């Protein structure tokens, strides 16, 4: 079975998606990060792919970098002097070529570099539409499969049982 990976340039996506950029500007960068993490985690719940979300932390003095599980995805903060692009390139290069690797970024140079390494480039817009499509599919499945509003016993009985209960009720 072929293993799938999706690497996401976190800050690049936050700046590319209107709803995340507005959240960053109106509330905080941290709120936008958490929202992106939640969106990718929900997406992972449907897609059979390993998701690695990468955030630049290269300007943080003495930062050793970190990889932290968040629900069902991995969140990476790069080490001091390492950009998300460099981290993504290193991971793409280190993965076996038979893995299916996609990289979501709007950085044109990064897209060219990772394509040369055998990864499939994915624009921020493509990732956004794919995530929204999955959200819509989940919403539709939920609406179609949710129990009736009142969830009463009669909603779950066959005709014969309903007739028997009605006859019992009339015997009063």
C-alpha positions as CSV (number, residue, x, y, z in Angstrom):
1,X,0.0,0.0,0.0
2,X,1.4,3.4,-1.0
3,X,1.9,5.9,1.8
4,X,0.6,9.4,1.3
5,X,2.1,12.6,2.8
6,X,0.9,16.1,2.8
7,X,3.3,18.8,3.9
8,X,1.8,22.2,4.6
9,X,3.7,25.5,4.8
10,X,1.6,26.9,7.7
11,X,2.3,30.7,7.6
12,X,2.1,30.6,3.8
13,X,-1.4,29.1,4.0
14,X,-2.5,31.5,6.7
15,X,-1.6,34.5,4.6
16,X,-3.2,32.9,1.5
17,X,-6.6,32.0,2.9
18,X,-8.9,35.0,3.5
19,X,-10.6,33.5,6.6
20,X,-7.3,32.7,8.3
21,X,-5.6,36.0,7.3
22,X,-8.6,37.9,8.7
23,X,-8.5,35.9,11.9
24,X,-4.8,36.7,12.3
25,X,-5.4,40.4,11.7
26,X,-8.5,40.7,13.9
27,X,-7.7,38.3,16.7
28,X,-4.2,36.8,16.7
29,X,-1.7,34.8,14.8
30,X,-2.1,32.1,17.4
31,X,-5.8,31.9,16.7
32,X,-5.2,31.5,13.0
33,X,-2.6,28.7,13.7
34,X,-5.1,26.8,15.8
35,X,-7.9,27.2,13.2
36,X,-5.6,25.8,10.5
37,X,-4.5,22.9,12.8
38,X,-8.2,22.1,13.4
39,X,-9.1,22.3,9.7
40,X,-6.3,20.0,8.8
41,X,-7.1,17.6,11.6
42,X,-10.7,17.3,10.4
43,X,-9.4,16.8,6.9
44,X,-7.1,14.0,8.1
45,X,-10.1,12.3,9.7
46,X,-11.4,11.6,6.2
47,X,-8.2,11.4,4.1
48,X,-5.7,8.6,4.6
49,X,-2.6,10.7,4.5
50,X,0.1,11.7,7.0
51,X,-0.2,15.5,7.5
52,X,2.8,17.6,8.5
53,X,2.0,21.2,9.2
54,X,5.2,23.3,9.3
55,X,5.6,26.7,10.9
56,X,8.7,28.9,10.6
57,X,10.4,29.5,13.9
58,X,13.8,30.3,12.4
59,X,14.0,33.8,14.0
60,X,13.5,32.4,17.5
61,X,16.9,32.6,19.2
62,X,18.1,29.2,20.5
63,X,15.0,27.4,19.2
64,X,15.9,23.7,18.8
65,X,12.7,23.0,16.7
66,X,9.9,20.7,17.6
67,X,7.6,18.1,16.2
68,X,4.4,17.7,18.2
69,X,1.4,15.5,17.5
70,X,-1.9,17.5,17.4
71,X,-4.8,15.1,17.4
72,X,-4.1,13.1,14.2
73,X,-1.6,15.5,12.5
74,X,2.0,16.6,13.2
75,X,2.9,20.2,13.8
76,X,6.5,21.3,13.3
77,X,8.2,24.5,14.4
78,X,11.5,24.7,12.6
79,X,14.7,25.2,14.5
80,X,16.6,28.5,14.6
81,X,17.9,29.5,11.2
82,X,15.7,27.0,9.4
83,X,12.8,28.1,7.3
84,X,9.7,26.1,6.6
85,X,10.8,25.8,3.0
86,X,14.1,24.3,4.0
87,X,12.4,21.8,6.4
88,X,9.9,20.8,3.7
89,X,12.7,20.3,1.1
90,X,14.7,18.2,3.6
91,X,11.6,16.0,4.3
92,X,10.7,15.6,0.7
93,X,14.3,14.6,-0.2
94,X,14.5,12.1,2.7
95,X,11.2,10.3,1.9
96,X,11.4,7.2,-0.3
97,X,10.4,8.0,-3.9
98,X,7.6,5.5,-3.9
99,X,5.7,7.6,-1.3
100,X,3.1,10.0,-2.7
101,X,4.1,13.4,-1.4
102,X,2.2,16.6,-1.8
103,X,3.3,20.0,-0.7
104,X,0.8,22.9,-0.1
105,X,2.4,26.3,-0.6
106,X,2.0,29.4,-2.7
107,X,5.8,29.9,-2.8
108,X,6.6,29.6,-6.5
109,X,10.3,28.8,-6.0
110,X,9.4,26.2,-3.4
111,X,6.9,24.5,-5.8
112,X,9.6,24.2,-8.5
113,X,12.2,22.8,-6.0
114,X,9.8,20.2,-4.5
115,X,8.5,19.2,-8.0
116,X,12.2,18.5,-8.9
117,X,12.3,16.1,-5.9
118,X,9.3,14.1,-7.0
119,X,6.7,15.7,-4.8
120,X,3.4,17.0,-6.2
121,X,2.8,20.7,-5.7
122,X,-0.5,21.9,-4.4
123,X,-1.5,25.5,-4.3
124,X,-3.1,27.1,-1.2
125,X,-6.3,27.5,-3.2
126,X,-6.4,23.8,-4.2
127,X,-5.9,22.7,-0.6
128,X,-8.6,25.1,0.6
129,X,-11.1,23.7,-2.0
130,X,-10.2,20.1,-1.1
131,X,-10.7,20.8,2.6
132,X,-14.0,22.6,2.0
133,X,-15.2,19.8,-0.2
134,X,-14.4,17.3,2.6
135,X,-16.3,19.5,5.1
136,X,-19.3,19.6,2.9
137,X,-19.3,15.8,2.4
138,X,-19.1,15.3,6.2
139,X,-21.9,17.8,6.7
140,X,-24.1,16.1,4.1
141,X,-23.4,12.7,5.6
142,X,-24.3,13.9,9.1
143,X,-27.6,15.5,7.9
144,X,-28.6,12.4,6.0
145,X,-27.8,10.0,8.8
146,X,-28.8,12.0,11.9
147,X,-31.6,10.6,13.9
148,X,-35.1,12.1,13.7
149,X,-35.5,15.3,15.7
150,X,-37.7,13.8,18.5
151,X,-36.1,10.4,18.4
152,X,-39.2,8.6,19.6
153,X,-39.6,4.8,19.7
154,X,-42.2,4.8,17.0
155,X,-39.6,6.2,14.5
156,X,-37.6,3.0,14.8
157,X,-40.3,0.3,14.7
158,X,-41.6,-1.7,11.8
159,X,-45.2,-1.6,10.7
160,X,-46.3,-4.8,12.5
161,X,-44.9,-3.6,15.9
162,X,-46.5,-0.1,15.4
163,X,-49.9,-1.8,14.7
164,X,-49.5,-4.0,17.8
165,X,-48.7,-0.9,20.0
166,X,-51.7,1.0,18.5
167,X,-54.0,-1.9,19.2
168,X,-52.7,-2.1,22.8
169,X,-53.3,1.7,23.2
170,X,-56.9,1.4,22.0
171,X,-57.7,-1.4,24.6
172,X,-57.8,1.1,27.4
